[in-house]
């Protein structure tokens, strides 16, 4: 038995962002959330101003990468004062996650910090629109909003069906000119979503279709996207979307938990940390995923997936875990952070306990 659900309306295509005006036509008091630099430097703010001409709206540009709970809470508090009827997020995964939480929490008495790593069911009264400018997070079609709490040593999503946006505008033109590292890390993030959803115990025939096609697209087009080729940019946005569709129902796994923990510990960016842990986690899973990987090899036309993946990541400049030179204390702290996500660990394709994980990391040579 299985089910699949995703309520977000997706509009995909070159130049679609210039149709934002029609999407928000019924609404006044529009809040646009972005990061502090990209929208301004790229000139995208001029397009936004043109699309919202004649509307009452406000631009909030204080959303930071890898946002901590206080950054998100400030955005929510601002929205509570402004009382928007529509929230539009324009940016990478951090911006989209924050905009979704703002739309969900704006008229609720909750604090963001209390729900990190938890599921909460809400009724959302504010219209939510997400516009990705990177190809990786797939946040525009997921119920997850990832938030970091450094003091409590946790990075995890606030999960709610209310976090699904009403409309996603996927315009590949918005990713043109993105820097090498942004493009690479986002692309590896999309790959991690497809791979983890494929291996999840919650995987089903629909998520598997998205997962396999998403991986195929990443392997074929990411390197060309790094050269800013338009077709590759379009295909990578599609791969990101497929990854979002896949994890929205199947969820993520140990690659994400270790990657999140490393971001908390070292401040490294998401996507980059996903790439560091992909091969080690698959080796840790071992026989538990061998049949699934064999099926994947046949679907992708790859003879030895682990070796292929390892070479692919190295060619992108993603280091191996053993190259991090973490101390024994840092490895123990990494495992401690991961083990806080107990309910996620139950969805893994292999049973992993604290002792086993620590021993594996201590002995892993790559």
N, C-alpha and C positions, 0 to 999 in steps of 0.2 A: 504493500500500500504506500502511496506517496501523493503529495500535492505540490502545486507550484502557484505562487501568487506574486504579482507585482503591479501595483495600481498606478504607477507613474506614466503619464503620457510622454512619449519620447518623440521629438522632432529632430531629424538628423539631416544635415546637408550644408554645403558651402553657402555662406552668406545669410544663414538663418538668423543670426543674432540681430540683423537689421529688421527682423520681424517682431522684436521684443514689444514694440508699441502695441501690436494687436493682442499679444498675450496678456498684457496688463491693462488693456482698454477699460475693463469694468471698474478699475480700482483707482482711488486717490489715496494719498498718504502712503506712498511707496518707500520702503527702506531698501537701499542698495548696499550690500556688504561686499567689501573687497579687501585685498591686502594693501599695504601702504605704498607700494612702488609700481608694480607691473601695470596696473590700469592707467596710472598717470603717465609713466614713461612710454608706454606703447601707443598712447593717444586714444585708447579705448574709452576713456572717460568722455571724450568728445562725442563718440557714437552714442553713449548712454544718454548724454544731455540732449542730443538730437531726438532720440527715441522717446524720451520722457518730457519733451517740450509741451508746456501747457498743463502738466500734471504737478500736483504737490508731492515732492519727494525729497529725500535726504540721502546723502552719501556718507556712509560710515566706513572708514578705511583703516581701522586699527586691528584687523585680524592678522595675527602673526603665524608663521609656519610652526607646525607641531604645537598647537595652542595649549597652554595650561588652563586649568579650570578658571582662574581669575580673569584671563583674557576673554574667555567665552562669557563669563558672568557679567563682565562690563558691557559686552555687546547686548546681552539679554536685558540688563538694567536700562541701557539707553533706549532699547526698543519699548520697554514698559513705559517710559516717559513719553516717547514719541507716538505710541499707539498706532502702528501701521496697519493697513488692511491687506498689504501684500509685501512679502519679503523676497528680494532677488539677490542670490549669491552669484558673484562673478569671480572665478578664480580657480585655484587648484583645490585639492581635497580638503585642506584645512579650512579654507574659506567656505566651501560648500557644506562641510560638516557643521561649522559654526552657524551658518545661515539657517540650516535646517533646525538646529536646536533653538535658535531665536524664534523661529516661526512656531515651534511646538510649545515653548515655555513662556512666550511673551505675556499671555494672559493667565498664567498659573502662578501660585505662590511658592513654587519650588526653587531651591538652589541647585545649580548645576552639579556642584561637588558631591552632593548626596547620592547621585545616580550614576556615577562613573562605574562601569562594569556591571550595570544592572539593566533590567528590562522594566519599562514603565508604560502602561497603556493610557493614552490621553485622547481627548477629542480636540483636534486642531481647528481653530476658527479663522486663521490667517492663511491666505493663499501663498503658496511657496513655489518659487521658480529657481532652478539651478542651471547655471551656465558654466560648464567646465572650460578652462583655458589650458589644461594639461591633459595628457592621455595616460591615465594610470589609476586613479582612485576608484572610478566608477561610482562615486558617492551620489551622483545625480539620480541613481536608481536603487539605493539601498536604505534600510532603516537604521543604519549605524551612524553615530556621530562620535568620533574618537577624540578623547580629551585626556590630557596628562596631568597628574598630580605628583610633583616631584617630592613633596614632603612625605606623602604616603607611599611613594615608590610604586606608582601604578600608571599605566597608559592603557586605556580600554574604552570601548564604546558605551555611550548611552544609547540603548536600543529601544525603539518604539515604532509601531506601525505609523504613528503620526509623523515620523521623520521622513517618510516617503514624500518627495516633492509632488506637487500637482503636475508640473510640467518640467521637462528637461529639454533644454535647447543645446544640442550637440553640434557645434559649428567648427569643423576642423580648421577653418581659416584662422581661428583664434589661437591655435597652437603654433602658427608659423613664427619662426624667429626665436623660439624658446631656446635658452642656452643648452649646451651639451649635457651638463649634469642634471638639469631639470628634466630634459627629455629622457635621458637614460634611466634615472631613478624612477620616474613615472612609468616608463615602459616595463621595468623590472617589477614594479608594484602590480601592474596589470597581469603580468605573467604569474606572480605569486597568488593572486586571487583565483585565476583559472586553475592552477595546479592544486591549490589547497581545497577548492570546491570539488575538484575531480576526485580527490582522495578522501573526502569527508564521509563519515558514516551517514550523513544526511543527504548525500548525493542522490539524484534521481535521473531518469532519462532526459529531462529537459535541461537540468543544470549541466549534465554531461555534454550535451550538444554545444552549449555555450562555452564550456570549459575547453573542449578539444579545439573548436574553431578559434577561440581566443588565443590559445597557445600557438596554433598554426600561424596566425596573423603576426604575433610578436616575433616568432622565430624568422619569419620571412621579411618583415618590414621594419623592425626597430632600427637596424643599422642604417637603412636608407633614410629613416626619419631623422636620425642624427645628422644627416647631410641636408636636412630641411627640404627633402623632395615632397612636393604636394600630395602625390598619390600615397606615399608612405605615411604622411601625416594623417591622411583620411583613414587609412587602414588601421593605424594605431589608435585613433579615437574609437573606431569600431571594436578593436580588441579590448580597450578599456571598458567600453559599454558592456561587452559580453562578460567580462570579469565581474562587473558590478551585478549583472543579472544572476550570475552563478552564485556569488557569495550571499546575495540577498536571501537565498533560500537554503543553500548548503552550508554557509558559514565558512570561517577560516580555521586554521589549526595551529600547530606548534611553530611553524615558520613565523607566523605573525606574533605569537606570544614571545618567542625569543627575540624577534626583531624589535617589538615594542619595549621589551626589557632593556635591550641594548641602547635604545634611544634615551630611556630614562637614565641609564647608567653613564653613557658617554656623550649624549647629545647628537648622535649621528642621525642623518635624515632617513625618513621612512622611504621605502623602495630600496635604497642602498643597503639597509640592514636586512631587508627581505632577501636580497641577493646573497648576502653573506651566509645565511642559514639554509638556503634551499638544498644544496647537496648534502650537508651534514644531517639534516633532518630525514631526508630520504634514506640515507645510509643507516640511520638509527631505526627507522621503521623496518628495514630489512625485508624478511620473508612476508611480512604482513601486507606489503604493497606490491610484491613481485608480480602477481597475476594482473593487477591493475596497470602496472607499468608496461607489461607485455602487450596488453590491449592498446595502450597509448602508443607504443612503438609501432604497432601495426597501423593504427589510424593515421599517424604522422609520417610513416615511412622512414622511421629512424631505427637503426639496428640496436644501439645501446644508449638508452635515454640518459642515464646518469653521466656517462662520459660526454655525451653531446652537450648536456646542460652545463657541465663543468667548463667545457671549452668555450661555450657561448658566453657565460658570465665573465670568464677571464678576459676574453676579447673585448668586452665592454669596460674592463678596468675595475671589476668588482673583486675585492680581495677575498681570499679564503679565510675561514674562521681562525685557523692557526696563525695567520699573519697579523692578527690583532694583538697578540702577545698579552692577553689578559692575565692578571695575577690570579692565584688560587682564591684569594678573597673575593675578587671581582666575579669569578666564575660562580662561587657560592651565592653571591648576592644576585647574580643573573638568574640562577635556578630558583632562588627564594621568591623573586618577583613573578616568575612564570607560574609557580605553584599556587599563587593567589587566585589564579584563573581556573579553579578546580572544575567548574561546570563545563568549560571549554575543552579541558583535557579528556572528558568523557566521550567527546565526539571524534577523537583521533582514531585513525585506522589501526593503531597499535597501542597497547597499554604502556604508559610511561609514568614511572614514579620518581620521586625526588632523588633517591639514591642512584637509580639507573641513569637519570639525566645528568647528574653531577659527574658520575664516573665516566660517562661517554664524553662529556666536554673536557674533562681533565686528560683523557687519553687520546682525544681525536687529533690526528696528524694531517688529515686531508689527502 
